[in-house]
Amino acid sequence: MNITDNQPDSAYELRCRAEKKIKKTRLLPGDLTTLSREEIYELIHELEVHKVELEMQNDELCATQEELEFSRKSYSDLYEFAPVGYFVVKKNGVIINANLTAATLLGQPRGNLINKPISKFILTKDYHRYADQWKILLETGTSQTVELQMVRKDNSVFCARLNSMVAENAGESPVCRIVLIDISESKRLEHTLQKRIKELYFFFRFSSLLEQPDISIDEVLEKIVLLIPQAWQFPEITAACIDLDGQVFQTENFQETQWMKTSDIVIQGKKAGKVTVCYTENRPEFNNGLFSIEESYLLNSTAGMLGRFITRIRMTEAVKHSEKFLRTAINSVTNPFAVINASDYTVELANDAFGGKKVTGLKCHAVWRLQSAPCTDDGYPCPVREVQKRQKPFVREYTQYDDLGNPISTEIFAFPVFDSNGQLTRIIINQINVTSRKRSELKLEQKAAELKDMNAALKVLLKRRELDKDDIEQNIFANYKMLITPIIQNLKTTLTQENQEEIVESLELSFKNILSPFSKKLSDKLINLTPTEIHVAQLIKSGKSNKEIAQILNCSVHTVSRHRDNIRAKTNLKNQKMNLRSFLLSLE
């Protein structure tokens, strides 16, 4: 029965029904004439009071009816415009009622939903999931939840969650109430979150590989190329390849396809290789591309990280090679060599002669002087302190003693090293053992003193020899003048034949050339003088005047003057003011 069956059809019908009820109950006497006036008044009063009570009850009923109508409307609005869809479905799956939200979510007019099976709006490939949970719902009566994809009127698909429960139906056959929730945004966020997790896991594994000590570039590339597909949306059909300087690392299923994307590996501003990712079969496009924006960013980030890692590894290898070369170079130096920190006196680098790695990290004063505090300047100026004060190189010779008390002479060179701001940061120390050199210098000094004494003695001997030579020359010339010259003069006067005179003159010149050491000096100087000119030059050197020379040579003074002019010309003194005798004396 409907609720409307208990409501009066009209005021007249209501009055008739009331009169019948009064007659049945006989609330009033059949003959009012038998009542007294007081009873009639009392009866009228009761009727008026009852009337007022009925009017008040009627007002309350009207107010209650208005409240019920408002509540019914509010419930209807809440039901119709709820953020989720509601279905009332028979056990056979046919929809018998649905709210407006359900119709909106399916993109259908509400009338198109009524008396239609709800399975009609479920994506075919997900129907089995719906059927399984529907069967459990009907068998057990327990609420069920299933997530699947539903189809709108325009054939677009969205992700939905169906919450189903069995409900009573006012004594009739039970029905099922289904709540429809659009979880597309939730699924999208979940999918995005899963991608972020995959990317973070990829970068975590990537970073873990890069942080492993002593791992080679080849080992990293072999492992990275296997990690890349796992970070993509469809790892089962994703392949990857890394090409570095012609060396290729790739997954087993890699092959160049039309669904491929590449990013360059750049090392120190130059392209050194590339990272390629491809799908082995087609997939839906994302944002007008086969790969999503996040995947493109991931690919570029991977190539960038590889470029930076390879750059770091190669620079590290270069530094190690340089350090090895530097270590070999400084160890090849036989003299102690070290680099000292200028601020705390720590030995940062040392060759084997200085102590090598054993002294690295120790204080220089602990190595040199075996003391815990820095060196003082009491008779032993500290090279480090001196460089700190002077801000320029410092060289000093020190004398030390070995275990047997033997002196050891050491020369220390300290060179400052400044940073880009001009601050002193390090000091290079080079220590040279000069004991052998000092001993050699002492021996040389002794030899020099001996040679000096010998040189003085030789000078005396040479002076004596020169004096003896002068005496011998004077004696020879005196004998020549006293003995040979008169004979030659007599021969000249007694021999009249022309050939005999020439022989005498030749004999005279030969004597003069043999006896005159001065003539040899002139010849050694390549002065092109005739024998007569050489004889004249010797006489000029001895201080003879032109007149005396003319008498000695038995010629005129004019002839001697001509010989003088020839000698000056041949010795380049013709236009000079230098005295000829002074020049000849300077040739000794």
Contacts in CASP RR format, 6 or more apart in sequence:
PFRMAT RR
TARGET T0000
AUTHOR 0000-0000-0000
METHOD contacts of the structure
MODEL  1
MNITDNQPDSAYELRCRAEKKIKKTRLLPGDLTTLSREEIYELIHELEVH
KVELEMQNDELCATQEELEFSRKSYSDLYEFAPVGYFVVKKNGVIINANL
TAATLLGQPRGNLINKPISKFILTKDYHRYADQWKILLETGTSQTVELQM
VRKDNSVFCARLNSMVAENAGESPVCRIVLIDISESKRLEHTLQKRIKEL
YFFFRFSSLLEQPDISIDEVLEKIVLLIPQAWQFPEITAACIDLDGQVFQ
TENFQETQWMKTSDIVIQGKKAGKVTVCYTENRPEFNNGLFSIEESYLLN
STAGMLGRFITRIRMTEAVKHSEKFLRTAINSVTNPFAVINASDYTVELA
NDAFGGKKVTGLKCHAVWRLQSAPCTDDGYPCPVREVQKRQKPFVREYTQ
YDDLGNPISTEIFAFPVFDSNGQLTRIIINQINVTSRKRSELKLEQKAAE
LKDMNAALKVLLKRRELDKDDIEQNIFANYKMLITPIIQNLKTTLTQENQ
EEIVESLELSFKNILSPFSKKLSDKLINLTPTEIHVAQLIKSGKSNKEIA
QILNCSVHTVSRHRDNIRAKTNLKNQKMNLRSFLLSLE
8 14 0 8 1.000
8 17 0 8 1.000
22 28 0 8 1.000
28 43 0 8 1.000
29 35 0 8 1.000
32 40 0 8 1.000
35 43 0 8 1.000
79 86 0 8 1.000
79 99 0 8 1.000
80 99 0 8 1.000
80 100 0 8 1.000
80 101 0 8 1.000
81 99 0 8 1.000
81 100 0 8 1.000
81 101 0 8 1.000
82 99 0 8 1.000
82 101 0 8 1.000
83 101 0 8 1.000
84 101 0 8 1.000
84 179 0 8 1.000
84 180 0 8 1.000
84 181 0 8 1.000
85 98 0 8 1.000
85 99 0 8 1.000
85 101 0 8 1.000
85 102 0 8 1.000
85 105 0 8 1.000
85 179 0 8 1.000
85 180 0 8 1.000
85 181 0 8 1.000
86 97 0 8 1.000
86 98 0 8 1.000
86 99 0 8 1.000
86 101 0 8 1.000
86 102 0 8 1.000
86 177 0 8 1.000
86 178 0 8 1.000
86 179 0 8 1.000
86 180 0 8 1.000
87 95 0 8 1.000
87 97 0 8 1.000
87 98 0 8 1.000
87 102 0 8 1.000
87 113 0 8 1.000
87 118 0 8 1.000
87 177 0 8 1.000
87 178 0 8 1.000
87 180 0 8 1.000
88 95 0 8 1.000
88 96 0 8 1.000
88 97 0 8 1.000
88 98 0 8 1.000
88 167 0 8 1.000
88 175 0 8 1.000
88 176 0 8 1.000
88 177 0 8 1.000
88 178 0 8 1.000
89 95 0 8 1.000
89 96 0 8 1.000
89 118 0 8 1.000
89 175 0 8 1.000
89 176 0 8 1.000
89 177 0 8 1.000
89 178 0 8 1.000
90 96 0 8 1.000
90 173 0 8 1.000
90 175 0 8 1.000
90 176 0 8 1.000
91 138 0 8 1.000
91 173 0 8 1.000
91 174 0 8 1.000
91 175 0 8 1.000
91 176 0 8 1.000
92 117 0 8 1.000
93 117 0 8 1.000
93 118 0 8 1.000
93 119 0 8 1.000
93 134 0 8 1.000
93 176 0 8 1.000
94 115 0 8 1.000
94 116 0 8 1.000
94 117 0 8 1.000
94 118 0 8 1.000
95 113 0 8 1.000
95 114 0 8 1.000
95 115 0 8 1.000
95 116 0 8 1.000
95 117 0 8 1.000
95 118 0 8 1.000
96 114 0 8 1.000
96 115 0 8 1.000
96 175 0 8 1.000
97 114 0 8 1.000
98 110 0 8 1.000
98 113 0 8 1.000
98 114 0 8 1.000
100 110 0 8 1.000
101 180 0 8 1.000
102 110 0 8 1.000
102 113 0 8 1.000
102 180 0 8 1.000
103 109 0 8 1.000
103 110 0 8 1.000
103 111 0 8 1.000
103 112 0 8 1.000
103 113 0 8 1.000
105 150 0 8 1.000
105 152 0 8 1.000
105 158 0 8 1.000
105 160 0 8 1.000
105 180 0 8 1.000
105 182 0 8 1.000
106 113 0 8 1.000
106 121 0 8 1.000
106 150 0 8 1.000
106 152 0 8 1.000
106 153 0 8 1.000
107 152 0 8 1.000
107 153 0 8 1.000
107 154 0 8 1.000
108 121 0 8 1.000
108 152 0 8 1.000
108 153 0 8 1.000
112 153 0 8 1.000
118 178 0 8 1.000
119 127 0 8 1.000
119 130 0 8 1.000
119 131 0 8 1.000
121 150 0 8 1.000
121 151 0 8 1.000
122 130 0 8 1.000
122 148 0 8 1.000
122 149 0 8 1.000
122 150 0 8 1.000
122 151 0 8 1.000
123 148 0 8 1.000
123 149 0 8 1.000
123 150 0 8 1.000
123 151 0 8 1.000
123 157 0 8 1.000
125 149 0 8 1.000
126 148 0 8 1.000
126 149 0 8 1.000
129 146 0 8 1.000
129 148 0 8 1.000
130 146 0 8 1.000
130 148 0 8 1.000
130 162 0 8 1.000
132 146 0 8 1.000
133 144 0 8 1.000
133 145 0 8 1.000
133 146 0 8 1.000
133 162 0 8 1.000
133 164 0 8 1.000
134 144 0 8 1.000
134 164 0 8 1.000
136 142 0 8 1.000
136 144 0 8 1.000
137 143 0 8 1.000
137 144 0 8 1.000
137 164 0 8 1.000
137 165 0 8 1.000
137 166 0 8 1.000
137 176 0 8 1.000
138 166 0 8 1.000
141 165 0 8 1.000
141 166 0 8 1.000
143 163 0 8 1.000
143 164 0 8 1.000
143 165 0 8 1.000
144 163 0 8 1.000
144 164 0 8 1.000
144 165 0 8 1.000
145 161 0 8 1.000
145 162 0 8 1.000
145 163 0 8 1.000
145 164 0 8 1.000
146 161 0 8 1.000
146 162 0 8 1.000
146 164 0 8 1.000
147 159 0 8 1.000
147 160 0 8 1.000
147 161 0 8 1.000
147 162 0 8 1.000
147 183 0 8 1.000
148 159 0 8 1.000
148 160 0 8 1.000
148 162 0 8 1.000
149 157 0 8 1.000
149 158 0 8 1.000
149 159 0 8 1.000
149 160 0 8 1.000
150 157 0 8 1.000
150 158 0 8 1.000
150 160 0 8 1.000
150 180 0 8 1.000
151 157 0 8 1.000
152 158 0 8 1.000
158 182 0 8 1.000
158 184 0 8 1.000
159 182 0 8 1.000
159 183 0 8 1.000
159 184 0 8 1.000
159 186 0 8 1.000
159 187 0 8 1.000
160 180 0 8 1.000
160 181 0 8 1.000
160 182 0 8 1.000
160 183 0 8 1.000
161 180 0 8 1.000
161 181 0 8 1.000
161 183 0 8 1.000
162 178 0 8 1.000
162 179 0 8 1.000
162 180 0 8 1.000
162 181 0 8 1.000
163 178 0 8 1.000
163 179 0 8 1.000
163 181 0 8 1.000
164 176 0 8 1.000
164 177 0 8 1.000
164 178 0 8 1.000
164 179 0 8 1.000
165 176 0 8 1.000
165 177 0 8 1.000
166 174 0 8 1.000
166 175 0 8 1.000
166 176 0 8 1.000
167 174 0 8 1.000
167 175 0 8 1.000
167 176 0 8 1.000
167 177 0 8 1.000
168 174 0 8 1.000
169 175 0 8 1.000
195 233 0 8 1.000
195 292 0 8 1.000
195 294 0 8 1.000
198 230 0 8 1.000
198 231 0 8 1.000
199 231 0 8 1.000
199 294 0 8 1.000
199 298 0 8 1.000
201 230 0 8 1.000
201 231 0 8 1.000
202 227 0 8 1.000
202 228 0 8 1.000
202 230 0 8 1.000
202 231 0 8 1.000
202 298 0 8 1.000
203 301 0 8 1.000
205 227 0 8 1.000
206 224 0 8 1.000
206 227 0 8 1.000
206 302 0 8 1.000
206 305 0 8 1.000
209 215 0 8 1.000
209 220 0 8 1.000
209 223 0 8 1.000
209 224 0 8 1.000
210 220 0 8 1.000
210 305 0 8 1.000
210 309 0 8 1.000
216 313 0 8 1.000
217 244 0 8 1.000
217 309 0 8 1.000
217 310 0 8 1.000
217 313 0 8 1.000
218 247 0 8 1.000
218 249 0 8 1.000
220 306 0 8 1.000
220 309 0 8 1.000
221 242 0 8 1.000
221 244 0 8 1.000
221 249 0 8 1.000
221 306 0 8 1.000
222 249 0 8 1.000
224 242 0 8 1.000
224 249 0 8 1.000
224 302 0 8 1.000
224 306 0 8 1.000
225 240 0 8 1.000
225 241 0 8 1.000
225 242 0 8 1.000
225 249 0 8 1.000
225 250 0 8 1.000
225 251 0 8 1.000
226 240 0 8 1.000
226 251 0 8 1.000
228 238 0 8 1.000
228 240 0 8 1.000
228 251 0 8 1.000
228 275 0 8 1.000
228 277 0 8 1.000
228 302 0 8 1.000
229 235 0 8 1.000
229 238 0 8 1.000
229 239 0 8 1.000
229 240 0 8 1.000
229 251 0 8 1.000
229 277 0 8 1.000
231 298 0 8 1.000
232 238 0 8 1.000
232 277 0 8 1.000
232 291 0 8 1.000
232 295 0 8 1.000
233 283 0 8 1.000
233 292 0 8 1.000
233 295 0 8 1.000
234 279 0 8 1.000
234 283 0 8 1.000
237 279 0 8 1.000
237 280 0 8 1.000
237 281 0 8 1.000
237 283 0 8 1.000
238 277 0 8 1.000
238 278 0 8 1.000
238 279 0 8 1.000
238 280 0 8 1.000
239 250 0 8 1.000
239 251 0 8 1.000
239 253 0 8 1.000
239 254 0 8 1.000
239 255 0 8 1.000
239 277 0 8 1.000
239 278 0 8 1.000
239 279 0 8 1.000
239 280 0 8 1.000
240 250 0 8 1.000
240 251 0 8 1.000
240 254 0 8 1.000
240 275 0 8 1.000
240 276 0 8 1.000
240 277 0 8 1.000
240 278 0 8 1.000
241 248 0 8 1.000
241 249 0 8 1.000
241 250 0 8 1.000
241 251 0 8 1.000
241 254 0 8 1.000
241 275 0 8 1.000
241 276 0 8 1.000
241 278 0 8 1.000
242 248 0 8 1.000
242 249 0 8 1.000
242 250 0 8 1.000
242 265 0 8 1.000
242 273 0 8 1.000
242 274 0 8 1.000
242 275 0 8 1.000
242 276 0 8 1.000
242 306 0 8 1.000
243 249 0 8 1.000
243 273 0 8 1.000
243 274 0 8 1.000
243 276 0 8 1.000
244 265 0 8 1.000
244 272 0 8 1.000
244 273 0 8 1.000
244 306 0 8 1.000
244 310 0 8 1.000
245 272 0 8 1.000
245 273 0 8 1.000
246 273 0 8 1.000
253 280 0 8 1.000
254 276 0 8 1.000
254 278 0 8 1.000
255 278 0 8 1.000
255 280 0 8 1.000
256 276 0 8 1.000
256 278 0 8 1.000
257 278 0 8 1.000
257 279 0 8 1.000
257 280 0 8 1.000
259 278 0 8 1.000
259 279 0 8 1.000
259 281 0 8 1.000
259 282 0 8 1.000
259 283 0 8 1.000
259 290 0 8 1.000
260 276 0 8 1.000
260 277 0 8 1.000
260 278 0 8 1.000
260 279 0 8 1.000
261 276 0 8 1.000
261 277 0 8 1.000
261 278 0 8 1.000
261 290 0 8 1.000
261 291 0 8 1.000
261 295 0 8 1.000
261 296 0 8 1.000
261 299 0 8 1.000
262 274 0 8 1.000
262 275 0 8 1.000
262 276 0 8 1.000
262 277 0 8 1.000
263 274 0 8 1.000
263 275 0 8 1.000
263 299 0 8 1.000
263 300 0 8 1.000
263 302 0 8 1.000
263 303 0 8 1.000
263 304 0 8 1.000
264 271 0 8 1.000
264 273 0 8 1.000
264 274 0 8 1.000
264 303 0 8 1.000
265 271 0 8 1.000
265 272 0 8 1.000
265 273 0 8 1.000
265 274 0 8 1.000
265 275 0 8 1.000
265 303 0 8 1.000
265 304 0 8 1.000
265 306 0 8 1.000
265 307 0 8 1.000
265 310 0 8 1.000
266 272 0 8 1.000
266 303 0 8 1.000
266 304 0 8 1.000
266 307 0 8 1.000
267 307 0 8 1.000
267 310 0 8 1.000
267 311 0 8 1.000
267 314 0 8 1.000
268 311 0 8 1.000
272 307 0 8 1.000
272 310 0 8 1.000
274 303 0 8 1.000
275 299 0 8 1.000
275 302 0 8 1.000
275 303 0 8 1.000
275 306 0 8 1.000
277 291 0 8 1.000
277 295 0 8 1.000
277 299 0 8 1.000
279 290 0 8 1.000
283 290 0 8 1.000
286 292 0 8 1.000
286 293 0 8 1.000
286 295 0 8 1.000
287 293 0 8 1.000
291 299 0 8 1.000
327 351 0 8 1.000
330 337 0 8 1.000
330 349 0 8 1.000
330 351 0 8 1.000
331 351 0 8 1.000
331 352 0 8 1.000
331 353 0 8 1.000
333 351 0 8 1.000
333 353 0 8 1.000
333 430 0 8 1.000
334 353 0 8 1.000
335 353 0 8 1.000
335 430 0 8 1.000
335 431 0 8 1.000
335 432 0 8 1.000
335 433 0 8 1.000
336 350 0 8 1.000
336 351 0 8 1.000
336 353 0 8 1.000
336 354 0 8 1.000
336 355 0 8 1.000
336 429 0 8 1.000
336 430 0 8 1.000
336 431 0 8 1.000
337 350 0 8 1.000
337 351 0 8 1.000
337 353 0 8 1.000
337 354 0 8 1.000
337 428 0 8 1.000
337 429 0 8 1.000
337 430 0 8 1.000
337 431 0 8 1.000
338 347 0 8 1.000
338 349 0 8 1.000
338 350 0 8 1.000
338 351 0 8 1.000
338 354 0 8 1.000
338 359 0 8 1.000
338 364 0 8 1.000
338 428 0 8 1.000
338 429 0 8 1.000
339 347 0 8 1.000
339 348 0 8 1.000
339 349 0 8 1.000
339 350 0 8 1.000
339 417 0 8 1.000
339 426 0 8 1.000
339 427 0 8 1.000
339 428 0 8 1.000
339 429 0 8 1.000
340 346 0 8 1.000
340 347 0 8 1.000
340 348 0 8 1.000
340 364 0 8 1.000
340 384 0 8 1.000
340 426 0 8 1.000
340 427 0 8 1.000
340 428 0 8 1.000
340 429 0 8 1.000
341 347 0 8 1.000
341 348 0 8 1.000
341 425 0 8 1.000
341 426 0 8 1.000
342 384 0 8 1.000
342 387 0 8 1.000
342 388 0 8 1.000
342 416 0 8 1.000
342 417 0 8 1.000
342 424 0 8 1.000
342 425 0 8 1.000
342 426 0 8 1.000
342 427 0 8 1.000
343 425 0 8 1.000
344 363 0 8 1.000
345 363 0 8 1.000
345 364 0 8 1.000
345 365 0 8 1.000
345 374 0 8 1.000
345 384 0 8 1.000
346 361 0 8 1.000
346 362 0 8 1.000
346 363 0 8 1.000
346 364 0 8 1.000
347 354 0 8 1.000
347 359 0 8 1.000
347 360 0 8 1.000
347 361 0 8 1.000
347 362 0 8 1.000
347 363 0 8 1.000
347 364 0 8 1.000
347 367 0 8 1.000
348 360 0 8 1.000
348 361 0 8 1.000
348 426 0 8 1.000
349 360 0 8 1.000
350 356 0 8 1.000
350 357 0 8 1.000
350 359 0 8 1.000
350 360 0 8 1.000
354 367 0 8 1.000
354 431 0 8 1.000
355 367 0 8 1.000
359 367 0 8 1.000
363 372 0 8 1.000
363 374 0 8 1.000
364 384 0 8 1.000
364 429 0 8 1.000
365 371 0 8 1.000
365 372 0 8 1.000
365 373 0 8 1.000
365 374 0 8 1.000
365 375 0 8 1.000
365 382 0 8 1.000
366 372 0 8 1.000
368 375 0 8 1.000
369 375 0 8 1.000
374 382 0 8 1.000
374 384 0 8 1.000
374 385 0 8 1.000
375 382 0 8 1.000
375 384 0 8 1.000
375 385 0 8 1.000
376 382 0 8 1.000
377 385 0 8 1.000
380 398 0 8 1.000
381 396 0 8 1.000
383 394 0 8 1.000
383 396 0 8 1.000
383 412 0 8 1.000
383 414 0 8 1.000
383 427 0 8 1.000
383 429 0 8 1.000
384 414 0 8 1.000
384 427 0 8 1.000
384 429 0 8 1.000
386 394 0 8 1.000
386 396 0 8 1.000
386 414 0 8 1.000
387 393 0 8 1.000
387 394 0 8 1.000
387 414 0 8 1.000
387 415 0 8 1.000
387 416 0 8 1.000
387 424 0 8 1.000
387 427 0 8 1.000
388 424 0 8 1.000
388 427 0 8 1.000
391 416 0 8 1.000
391 424 0 8 1.000
392 416 0 8 1.000
393 413 0 8 1.000
393 414 0 8 1.000
393 415 0 8 1.000
393 416 0 8 1.000
394 413 0 8 1.000
394 414 0 8 1.000
395 411 0 8 1.000
395 412 0 8 1.000
395 413 0 8 1.000
395 414 0 8 1.000
396 411 0 8 1.000
396 412 0 8 1.000
397 409 0 8 1.000
397 410 0 8 1.000
397 411 0 8 1.000
397 412 0 8 1.000
397 434 0 8 1.000
398 409 0 8 1.000
398 410 0 8 1.000
398 411 0 8 1.000
398 412 0 8 1.000
399 407 0 8 1.000
399 408 0 8 1.000
399 409 0 8 1.000
399 410 0 8 1.000
400 407 0 8 1.000
400 408 0 8 1.000
400 410 0 8 1.000
401 407 0 8 1.000
401 408 0 8 1.000
402 408 0 8 1.000
407 435 0 8 1.000
408 433 0 8 1.000
408 435 0 8 1.000
409 433 0 8 1.000
409 434 0 8 1.000
409 435 0 8 1.000
409 437 0 8 1.000
409 438 0 8 1.000
410 431 0 8 1.000
410 432 0 8 1.000
410 433 0 8 1.000
410 434 0 8 1.000
410 435 0 8 1.000
411 431 0 8 1.000
411 432 0 8 1.000
411 434 0 8 1.000
412 429 0 8 1.000
412 430 0 8 1.000
412 431 0 8 1.000
412 432 0 8 1.000
413 429 0 8 1.000
413 430 0 8 1.000
413 431 0 8 1.000
413 432 0 8 1.000
414 427 0 8 1.000
414 428 0 8 1.000
414 429 0 8 1.000
415 427 0 8 1.000
415 428 0 8 1.000
415 430 0 8 1.000
416 424 0 8 1.000
416 426 0 8 1.000
416 427 0 8 1.000
417 424 0 8 1.000
417 425 0 8 1.000
417 426 0 8 1.000
417 427 0 8 1.000
417 428 0 8 1.000
418 424 0 8 1.000
418 425 0 8 1.000
419 425 0 8 1.000
473 517 0 8 1.000
476 515 0 8 1.000
477 515 0 8 1.000
480 511 0 8 1.000
480 515 0 8 1.000
484 511 0 8 1.000
488 504 0 8 1.000
488 507 0 8 1.000
488 508 0 8 1.000
488 511 0 8 1.000
489 554 0 8 1.000
491 500 0 8 1.000
491 504 0 8 1.000
492 501 0 8 1.000
492 504 0 8 1.000
492 554 0 8 1.000
495 501 0 8 1.000
495 504 0 8 1.000
509 531 0 8 1.000
509 532 0 8 1.000
509 535 0 8 1.000
512 519 0 8 1.000
512 531 0 8 1.000
512 534 0 8 1.000
512 535 0 8 1.000
512 538 0 8 1.000
513 519 0 8 1.000
513 531 0 8 1.000
513 534 0 8 1.000
516 534 0 8 1.000
516 535 0 8 1.000
516 538 0 8 1.000
518 534 0 8 1.000
518 537 0 8 1.000
518 538 0 8 1.000
518 541 0 8 1.000
518 584 0 8 1.000
518 587 0 8 1.000
519 531 0 8 1.000
519 534 0 8 1.000
519 535 0 8 1.000
519 538 0 8 1.000
521 587 0 8 1.000
521 588 0 8 1.000
522 529 0 8 1.000
522 534 0 8 1.000
522 537 0 8 1.000
522 587 0 8 1.000
525 587 0 8 1.000
527 570 0 8 1.000
527 571 0 8 1.000
528 570 0 8 1.000
529 537 0 8 1.000
529 566 0 8 1.000
529 567 0 8 1.000
529 570 0 8 1.000
532 553 0 8 1.000
532 563 0 8 1.000
533 563 0 8 1.000
533 566 0 8 1.000
533 567 0 8 1.000
533 570 0 8 1.000
535 553 0 8 1.000
536 549 0 8 1.000
536 553 0 8 1.000
536 560 0 8 1.000
536 563 0 8 1.000
536 564 0 8 1.000
536 567 0 8 1.000
537 567 0 8 1.000
537 584 0 8 1.000
539 548 0 8 1.000
539 549 0 8 1.000
539 552 0 8 1.000
540 549 0 8 1.000
540 564 0 8 1.000
540 567 0 8 1.000
540 580 0 8 1.000
540 581 0 8 1.000
540 584 0 8 1.000
541 581 0 8 1.000
541 584 0 8 1.000
541 585 0 8 1.000
543 581 0 8 1.000
544 552 0 8 1.000
546 557 0 8 1.000
546 560 0 8 1.000
546 561 0 8 1.000
546 564 0 8 1.000
547 557 0 8 1.000
549 560 0 8 1.000
550 556 0 8 1.000
550 557 0 8 1.000
550 559 0 8 1.000
550 560 0 8 1.000
553 559 0 8 1.000
553 560 0 8 1.000
564 580 0 8 1.000
565 574 0 8 1.000
567 580 0 8 1.000
568 574 0 8 1.000
568 580 0 8 1.000
571 580 0 8 1.000
571 583 0 8 1.000
573 580 0 8 1.000
573 583 0 8 1.000
END
